[in-house]
């Protein structure tokens, strides 16, 4: 049986391990750099951290949870769910914690990967699967003087819980998905809060609710109900996703919801104008919150759109010459989403590094595998992020596809599997053509590289992706004997 090393113990890595175990592949090792599982849900501990995908859909199809407390679960509940899944499927025994991968190289003679962790340990496996995700490395802005600030400062993904923001002058830089969650949480206690906004976001209402005991009983006692609930949310997301490429009228209707919420919750014309996006909805990630705008309308909050010039010891200086005094600076500036697998060095049989192949932007056949790197597969790789819907559904599609590839290797001992260059090029040419018709082309976002290539998103429904990944087409691959 092929041996497998999986890098990362988040949703992707655990989902991949479950798929392999369920199909009889047990020689699996998961290397996790941290001391706990969970990925982004382990790392992001900021106040108000929660998912903006309904819980029945943001969970494994084969691991439903009928006792979710809320429609949109908070970080603690999601992390608890991940731990529960790992325990129920006995995945903990596969994980090596504190094992950060530094480099991996394919040995063409042995037909296997040699993986070195930063502590010097060397491991080998027939198959290497990266499940490090796209949102694992916080991005700090390139603002001069960051190190000169005299107060406390931190990135939202590395929240410093020793810092008390109560009564303090808090500067919040960034208006992404994290910021709209932690700002309403810290605003009531802050002495003054200044939000530095570069680009306003499209903010949709978050129709959250607490699940009642009767809801839990129905899900537990009625056969098929968890799957039916999951399907309902999936179908809604699929319908909205059609608006990103095929039917723009759908996204216009969604935009009306966001505009209505802004008009109702922000009565100050000047503030409303500052918070109104000037780009098509969907171009950047749409956000979900029903308490973000009310928080910004409070008397202890100020929103400034003047560009930041630098950070000075006493606070933040903007282009209008003002110095905004602060005791605490919080950087809600997102992640380095286009730097896939960095800083790991992945070398193919000829010594070529994956970083060199991806110098102009990451790309992979189906977002899963790259020519020149046999027996290497990616979970949540290039162009597999979704603008609408659940990434868990995409992960499950990828895991099934990769498991099929592992089965092919099991049926052909001593062989390696490598996607053909022409297959990967054909896929990516069609992909880029389709991406050119999406709203993601019309603004700067973490979906795009500095050169403008969209490397993160899938331009379609999750169902269309599942159809494309339903099985490995051997015609797309070279199955050859190890030298």
Secondary structure, 3 states (H helix, E strand, C coil): CCCEEEECCCHHHHHHHHHHHHCCCCCEEEEECCCCCCCHHHHCCCCCCECCCCCCCCCCCCCCCCCCCECCCEHHHHHHHHHHHHHHCCCHHHEEECCCEEEEEEECCCCEEEEEECCCCEEEECEEEECCCCCCCECCCCCECHHHCCCEEEEHHHCCCCCCCECCEEEEECCCCCHHHHHHHHHCCECEEEEECCCCCCEECCCCCECCHHHHHHHHHCCCHHHHHHHHHHHHHHHHHHHHCCCHHHHHHHHHHHHHHHHHHCCCHHHHHHCCCCCCCCCCCCEECCCHHHHHCCCCEEEECCCEEEEECCEEEECCCCEEECCEEEECCCECCCCCCCCCEEECCCCCEHHHHCCCCCCCECCCECCCCCCEEECCCCCCECCCCCHHHHHHHHHHHHHHHHHHHHHCCCEEEEECHHHHHHHHHHHHHHHCCCHHHHCCCCCECCCCCECCECCCCHHHHHHHCCCCCHHHEEEEECC
